[in-house]
Amino acid sequence: MRVPTPERTRPPSRRQRAVPSVNDQELLRYSRHILLDEIGIEAQERLLGASALVIGAGGLGSPAALYLASAGVGTILLADGDEVDLTNLQRQILHREDRIGQPKALSGRRSMLELNSGIEVIAIASRLSGDELESAVARSTVVLDCCDNFATRHAVNRACFRHGVPLVSGAAIHFDGQLAVFDPREPASPCYHCLFPEGTDVEEVRCAVMGVFAPLTGIIGTMQAAEALKIAGEFGRAFTGRLGLLDARTMQWNEIRVPRDPACPVCAQRVTPAATPP
């Protein structure tokens, strides 16, 4: 007898496709998920009908994309405008030596389909912006921000709150990692701008010049995948309204509550499921 599942993260998303039935092969492939009372067949079917946008196929995007693929998210959009470089291979596990010089999005798509040929992976070999970003966000159940610059992070945040799409944000530099979830469907949820206001004097550092501990990107990227799966599958409790900080030198986690700024120019007016036309 199955026990009642915990309270779901949020009501079903309007971006969920018609939920497909799990076939016999999928029952076997995803059996270790289906055995979990919190997931079962119902949540696995929701994952198969979901669409995730992963922005960045680097250190964070690599483990995030692989776990979304292995878990059976039905459609994954992988966006990255860079090419695979030898220095990437220290941490970016989507890529291989024989793909140096290839677009990261195409390399990543190949690895994901080798892992799970039963899903759809759409490679976007360019830096998403403008109408293309808006369109990609609008078609998604959940967005994972795995990029490495504040300009893109703020643009993604604005698009997510315009379209009412949950955003899972991660960052990693040196030995320090960050994780946060921003959900426009939650009235009390802050947005990325509430935490790091655009235009403020925030130092931007990149691993290309400052270095990063390779497993740290795996830890944070995998946690981004976990949050995205909970949101898309509608189980568990998402990490909304909190900022997780990891020091990989000591493996110590700290958590900070992030309040919503009622005067925030990005999330003061937000799209909610009730206000969104079908």
TORTORMI-399725 format. One record per residue (C-alpha): residue number from 1; residue in three letters; x, y, z. Coordinates in steps of 0.05 Angstrom, whole numbers, plus 5000, padded with zeros to 4 digits. Example, Ala and Ser with C-alpha at 12.3 -4.5 7.8 and 13.67 -1.06 7.14 Angstrom:
2
+-----+---------+------+-------+------+
: num : residuo : east : north :   up :
+-----+---------+------+-------+------+
:   1 :     ALA : 5246 :  4910 : 5156 :
:   2 :     SER : 5273 :  4979 : 5143 :
+-----+---------+------+-------+------+
This chain:
278
+-----+---------+------+-------+------+
: num : residuo : east : north :   up :
+-----+---------+------+-------+------+
:   1 :     MET : 5000 :  5000 : 5000 :
:   2 :     ARG : 5027 :  5067 : 4980 :
:   3 :     VAL : 5032 :  5120 : 5033 :
:   4 :     PRO : 5005 :  5190 : 5018 :
:   5 :     THR : 5056 :  5234 : 4982 :
:   6 :     PRO : 5080 :  5298 : 5015 :
:   7 :     GLU : 5051 :  5364 : 4995 :
:   8 :     ARG : 5072 :  5381 : 4925 :
:   9 :     THR : 5117 :  5437 : 4908 :
:  10 :     ARG : 5066 :  5476 : 4866 :
:  11 :     PRO : 5004 :  5463 : 4824 :
:  12 :     PRO : 5015 :  5433 : 4755 :
:  13 :     SER : 5048 :  5480 : 4705 :
:  14 :     ARG : 5012 :  5503 : 4643 :
:  15 :     ARG : 5076 :  5487 : 4605 :
:  16 :     GLN : 5068 :  5413 : 4619 :
:  17 :     ARG : 5052 :  5375 : 4555 :
:  18 :     ALA : 4995 :  5325 : 4556 :
:  19 :     VAL : 5022 :  5276 : 4607 :
:  20 :     PRO : 5045 :  5212 : 4571 :
:  21 :     SER : 5034 :  5143 : 4598 :
:  22 :     VAL : 5096 :  5105 : 4620 :
:  23 :     ASN : 5109 :  5046 : 4573 :
:  24 :     ASP : 5140 :  4980 : 4593 :
:  25 :     GLN : 5211 :  5000 : 4575 :
:  26 :     GLU : 5204 :  5065 : 4614 :
:  27 :     LEU : 5176 :  5027 : 4674 :
:  28 :     LEU : 5241 :  4989 : 4676 :
:  29 :     ARG : 5287 :  5048 : 4660 :
:  30 :     TYR : 5256 :  5093 : 4714 :
:  31 :     SER : 5239 :  5038 : 4763 :
:  32 :     ARG : 5284 :  5065 : 4819 :
:  33 :     HIS : 5245 :  5131 : 4816 :
:  34 :     ILE : 5178 :  5097 : 4811 :
:  35 :     LEU : 5194 :  5056 : 4873 :
:  36 :     LEU : 5198 :  5120 : 4913 :
:  37 :     ASP : 5131 :  5136 : 4945 :
:  38 :     GLU : 5143 :  5211 : 4935 :
:  39 :     ILE : 5151 :  5201 : 4860 :
:  40 :     GLY : 5116 :  5138 : 4834 :
:  41 :     ILE : 5088 :  5132 : 4764 :
:  42 :     GLU : 5049 :  5197 : 4769 :
:  43 :     ALA : 5109 :  5243 : 4780 :
:  44 :     GLN : 5151 :  5204 : 4730 :
:  45 :     GLU : 5097 :  5216 : 4677 :
:  46 :     ARG : 5099 :  5290 : 4694 :
:  47 :     LEU : 5174 :  5290 : 4683 :
:  48 :     LEU : 5165 :  5256 : 4615 :
:  49 :     GLY : 5116 :  5311 : 4597 :
:  50 :     ALA : 5160 :  5368 : 4622 :
:  51 :     SER : 5207 :  5416 : 4586 :
:  52 :     ALA : 5271 :  5442 : 4619 :
:  53 :     LEU : 5315 :  5498 : 4593 :
:  54 :     VAL : 5389 :  5492 : 4614 :
:  55 :     ILE : 5427 :  5557 : 4602 :
:  56 :     GLY : 5501 :  5539 : 4599 :
:  57 :     ALA : 5534 :  5473 : 4582 :
:  58 :     GLY : 5595 :  5483 : 4626 :
:  59 :     GLY : 5613 :  5462 : 4696 :
:  60 :     LEU : 5543 :  5470 : 4725 :
:  61 :     GLY : 5503 :  5454 : 4663 :
:  62 :     SER : 5540 :  5389 : 4650 :
:  63 :     PRO : 5517 :  5350 : 4712 :
:  64 :     ALA : 5450 :  5385 : 4712 :
:  65 :     ALA : 5435 :  5366 : 4640 :
:  66 :     LEU : 5459 :  5295 : 4648 :
:  67 :     TYR : 5414 :  5283 : 4709 :
:  68 :     LEU : 5354 :  5315 : 4675 :
:  69 :     ALA : 5365 :  5269 : 4616 :
:  70 :     SER : 5376 :  5206 : 4658 :
:  71 :     ALA : 5314 :  5222 : 4700 :
:  72 :     GLY : 5270 :  5226 : 4638 :
:  73 :     VAL : 5252 :  5299 : 4629 :
:  74 :     GLY : 5218 :  5294 : 4562 :
:  75 :     THR : 5245 :  5356 : 4528 :
:  76 :     ILE : 5310 :  5391 : 4546 :
:  77 :     LEU : 5335 :  5454 : 4513 :
:  78 :     LEU : 5410 :  5463 : 4521 :
:  79 :     ALA : 5436 :  5532 : 4505 :
:  80 :     ASP : 5510 :  5552 : 4501 :
:  81 :     GLY : 5546 :  5595 : 4451 :
:  82 :     ASP : 5617 :  5571 : 4467 :
:  83 :     GLU : 5660 :  5515 : 4439 :
:  84 :     VAL : 5693 :  5458 : 4477 :
:  85 :     ASP : 5763 :  5476 : 4500 :
:  86 :     LEU : 5816 :  5432 : 4532 :
:  87 :     THR : 5812 :  5473 : 4596 :
:  88 :     ASN : 5738 :  5455 : 4601 :
:  89 :     LEU : 5750 :  5380 : 4609 :
:  90 :     GLN : 5774 :  5387 : 4681 :
:  91 :     ARG : 5701 :  5396 : 4704 :
:  92 :     GLN : 5653 :  5397 : 4645 :
:  93 :     ILE : 5633 :  5324 : 4642 :
:  94 :     LEU : 5586 :  5332 : 4583 :
:  95 :     HIS : 5645 :  5337 : 4536 :
:  96 :     ARG : 5702 :  5292 : 4512 :
:  97 :     GLU : 5772 :  5303 : 4483 :
:  98 :     ASP : 5749 :  5285 : 4412 :
:  99 :     ARG : 5699 :  5343 : 4414 :
: 100 :     ILE : 5748 :  5399 : 4427 :
: 101 :     GLY : 5729 :  5456 : 4381 :
: 102 :     GLN : 5657 :  5433 : 4373 :
: 103 :     PRO : 5598 :  5475 : 4399 :
: 104 :     LYS : 5584 :  5457 : 4471 :
: 105 :     ALA : 5509 :  5453 : 4458 :
: 106 :     LEU : 5519 :  5400 : 4404 :
: 107 :     SER : 5570 :  5361 : 4445 :
: 108 :     GLY : 5524 :  5362 : 4504 :
: 109 :     ARG : 5465 :  5339 : 4463 :
: 110 :     ARG : 5505 :  5280 : 4438 :
: 111 :     SER : 5524 :  5258 : 4509 :
: 112 :     MET : 5452 :  5266 : 4534 :
: 113 :     LEU : 5423 :  5224 : 4478 :
: 114 :     GLU : 5476 :  5171 : 4488 :
: 115 :     LEU : 5451 :  5167 : 4559 :
: 116 :     ASN : 5377 :  5168 : 4543 :
: 117 :     SER : 5353 :  5164 : 4470 :
: 118 :     GLY : 5280 :  5166 : 4492 :
: 119 :     ILE : 5279 :  5241 : 4505 :
: 120 :     GLU : 5283 :  5302 : 4460 :
: 121 :     VAL : 5345 :  5347 : 4466 :
: 122 :     ILE : 5345 :  5413 : 4429 :
: 123 :     ALA : 5415 :  5443 : 4422 :
: 124 :     ILE : 5418 :  5519 : 4418 :
: 125 :     ALA : 5490 :  5536 : 4398 :
: 126 :     SER : 5485 :  5610 : 4414 :
: 127 :     ARG : 5479 :  5656 : 4473 :
: 128 :     LEU : 5405 :  5665 : 4485 :
: 129 :     SER : 5379 :  5736 : 4487 :
: 130 :     GLY : 5321 :  5779 : 4465 :
: 131 :     ASP : 5262 :  5744 : 4432 :
: 132 :     GLU : 5299 :  5677 : 4429 :
: 133 :     LEU : 5307 :  5678 : 4504 :
: 134 :     GLU : 5235 :  5697 : 4515 :
: 135 :     SER : 5211 :  5641 : 4470 :
: 136 :     ALA : 5254 :  5588 : 4502 :
: 137 :     VAL : 5233 :  5608 : 4572 :
: 138 :     ALA : 5159 :  5612 : 4553 :
: 139 :     ARG : 5159 :  5540 : 4529 :
: 140 :     SER : 5193 :  5513 : 4591 :
: 141 :     THR : 5167 :  5481 : 4654 :
: 142 :     VAL : 5230 :  5501 : 4692 :
: 143 :     VAL : 5294 :  5540 : 4676 :
: 144 :     LEU : 5363 :  5524 : 4702 :
: 145 :     ASP : 5412 :  5583 : 4703 :
: 146 :     CYS : 5480 :  5551 : 4695 :
: 147 :     CYS : 5515 :  5610 : 4663 :
: 148 :     ASP : 5575 :  5650 : 4685 :
: 149 :     ASN : 5557 :  5724 : 4679 :
: 150 :     PHE : 5510 :  5772 : 4714 :
: 151 :     ALA : 5481 :  5803 : 4650 :
: 152 :     THR : 5454 :  5736 : 4627 :
: 153 :     ARG : 5430 :  5718 : 4697 :
: 154 :     HIS : 5389 :  5782 : 4702 :
: 155 :     ALA : 5361 :  5774 : 4632 :
: 156 :     VAL : 5340 :  5702 : 4648 :
: 157 :     ASN : 5309 :  5724 : 4714 :
: 158 :     ARG : 5268 :  5778 : 4680 :
: 159 :     ALA : 5243 :  5729 : 4627 :
: 160 :     CYS : 5224 :  5677 : 4680 :
: 161 :     PHE : 5183 :  5726 : 4720 :
: 162 :     ARG : 5150 :  5754 : 4657 :
: 163 :     HIS : 5127 :  5684 : 4638 :
: 164 :     GLY : 5116 :  5655 : 4707 :
: 165 :     VAL : 5169 :  5601 : 4701 :
: 166 :     PRO : 5208 :  5575 : 4762 :
: 167 :     LEU : 5283 :  5590 : 4760 :
: 168 :     VAL : 5337 :  5547 : 4791 :
: 169 :     SER : 5401 :  5586 : 4799 :
: 170 :     GLY : 5471 :  5560 : 4814 :
: 171 :     ALA : 5541 :  5588 : 4818 :
: 172 :     ALA : 5610 :  5561 : 4833 :
: 173 :     ILE : 5678 :  5595 : 4838 :
: 174 :     HIS : 5742 :  5577 : 4875 :
: 175 :     PHE : 5715 :  5530 : 4930 :
: 176 :     ASP : 5650 :  5568 : 4940 :
: 177 :     GLY : 5582 :  5546 : 4913 :
: 178 :     GLN : 5513 :  5578 : 4914 :
: 179 :     LEU : 5443 :  5550 : 4902 :
: 180 :     ALA : 5376 :  5586 : 4900 :
: 181 :     VAL : 5306 :  5576 : 4872 :
: 182 :     PHE : 5262 :  5634 : 4850 :
: 183 :     ASP : 5189 :  5616 : 4835 :
: 184 :     PRO : 5142 :  5669 : 4806 :
: 185 :     ARG : 5083 :  5626 : 4824 :
: 186 :     GLU : 5099 :  5634 : 4898 :
: 187 :     PRO : 5073 :  5702 : 4923 :
: 188 :     ALA : 5128 :  5707 : 4975 :
: 189 :     SER : 5185 :  5684 : 4930 :
: 190 :     PRO : 5240 :  5734 : 4916 :
: 191 :     CYS : 5274 :  5738 : 4849 :
: 192 :     TYR : 5348 :  5741 : 4829 :
: 193 :     HIS : 5344 :  5817 : 4827 :
: 194 :     CYS : 5320 :  5818 : 4900 :
: 195 :     LEU : 5384 :  5781 : 4919 :
: 196 :     PHE : 5433 :  5815 : 4872 :
: 197 :     PRO : 5403 :  5881 : 4846 :
: 198 :     GLU : 5423 :  5896 : 4775 :
: 199 :     GLY : 5470 :  5955 : 4770 :
: 200 :     THR : 5500 :  5947 : 4839 :
: 201 :     ASP : 5575 :  5942 : 4848 :
: 202 :     VAL : 5580 :  5866 : 4850 :
: 203 :     GLU : 5647 :  5837 : 4830 :
: 204 :     GLU : 5641 :  5788 : 4773 :
: 205 :     VAL : 5693 :  5732 : 4776 :
: 206 :     ARG : 5698 :  5674 : 4727 :
: 207 :     CYS : 5732 :  5607 : 4734 :
: 208 :     ALA : 5769 :  5621 : 4669 :
: 209 :     VAL : 5814 :  5670 : 4707 :
: 210 :     MET : 5802 :  5653 : 4780 :
: 211 :     GLY : 5798 :  5577 : 4781 :
: 212 :     VAL : 5746 :  5529 : 4808 :
: 213 :     PHE : 5748 :  5463 : 4845 :
: 214 :     ALA : 5722 :  5412 : 4795 :
: 215 :     PRO : 5676 :  5370 : 4840 :
: 216 :     LEU : 5644 :  5434 : 4867 :
: 217 :     THR : 5611 :  5447 : 4799 :
: 218 :     GLY : 5585 :  5375 : 4801 :
: 219 :     ILE : 5555 :  5384 : 4870 :
: 220 :     ILE : 5519 :  5449 : 4854 :
: 221 :     GLY : 5498 :  5428 : 4784 :
: 222 :     THR : 5470 :  5362 : 4811 :
: 223 :     MET : 5431 :  5401 : 4864 :
: 224 :     GLN : 5403 :  5446 : 4810 :
: 225 :     ALA : 5378 :  5383 : 4774 :
: 226 :     ALA : 5347 :  5358 : 4839 :
: 227 :     GLU : 5309 :  5423 : 4848 :
: 228 :     ALA : 5286 :  5424 : 4776 :
: 229 :     LEU : 5261 :  5352 : 4780 :
: 230 :     LYS : 5221 :  5368 : 4843 :
: 231 :     ILE : 5189 :  5427 : 4809 :
: 232 :     ALA : 5174 :  5391 : 4743 :
: 233 :     GLY : 5151 :  5327 : 4778 :
: 234 :     GLU : 5111 :  5365 : 4831 :
: 235 :     PHE : 5139 :  5329 : 4892 :
: 236 :     GLY : 5179 :  5349 : 4953 :
: 237 :     ARG : 5193 :  5421 : 4973 :
: 238 :     ALA : 5235 :  5467 : 4930 :
: 239 :     PHE : 5291 :  5510 : 4957 :
: 240 :     THR : 5251 :  5573 : 4946 :
: 241 :     GLY : 5266 :  5637 : 4985 :
: 242 :     ARG : 5333 :  5612 : 5010 :
: 243 :     LEU : 5405 :  5619 : 4989 :
: 244 :     GLY : 5450 :  5558 : 5002 :
: 245 :     LEU : 5524 :  5572 : 5009 :
: 246 :     LEU : 5575 :  5515 : 5006 :
: 247 :     ASP : 5648 :  5519 : 5026 :
: 248 :     ALA : 5678 :  5457 : 4993 :
: 249 :     ARG : 5742 :  5464 : 5033 :
: 250 :     THR : 5705 :  5443 : 5096 :
: 251 :     MET : 5642 :  5417 : 5062 :
: 252 :     GLN : 5602 :  5463 : 5107 :
: 253 :     TRP : 5533 :  5489 : 5085 :
: 254 :     ASN : 5502 :  5554 : 5107 :
: 255 :     GLU : 5432 :  5576 : 5091 :
: 256 :     ILE : 5406 :  5648 : 5087 :
: 257 :     ARG : 5333 :  5668 : 5082 :
: 258 :     VAL : 5323 :  5715 : 5023 :
: 259 :     PRO : 5263 :  5761 : 5031 :
: 260 :     ARG : 5224 :  5788 : 4972 :
: 261 :     ASP : 5235 :  5862 : 4958 :
: 262 :     PRO : 5164 :  5891 : 4953 :
: 263 :     ALA : 5191 :  5948 : 4910 :
: 264 :     CYS : 5232 :  5903 : 4864 :
: 265 :     PRO : 5223 :  5927 : 4792 :
: 266 :     VAL : 5226 :  5855 : 4766 :
: 267 :     CYS : 5180 :  5815 : 4811 :
: 268 :     ALA : 5133 :  5866 : 4842 :
: 269 :     GLN : 5084 :  5849 : 4786 :
: 270 :     ARG : 5087 :  5775 : 4769 :
: 271 :     VAL : 5051 :  5724 : 4727 :
: 272 :     THR : 5013 :  5671 : 4767 :
: 273 :     PRO : 4978 :  5609 : 4743 :
: 274 :     ALA : 4910 :  5638 : 4759 :
: 275 :     ALA : 4925 :  5700 : 4718 :
: 276 :     THR : 4954 :  5663 : 4659 :
: 277 :     PRO : 4906 :  5647 : 4602 :
: 278 :     PRO : 4904 :  5574 : 4580 :
+-----+---------+------+-------+------+
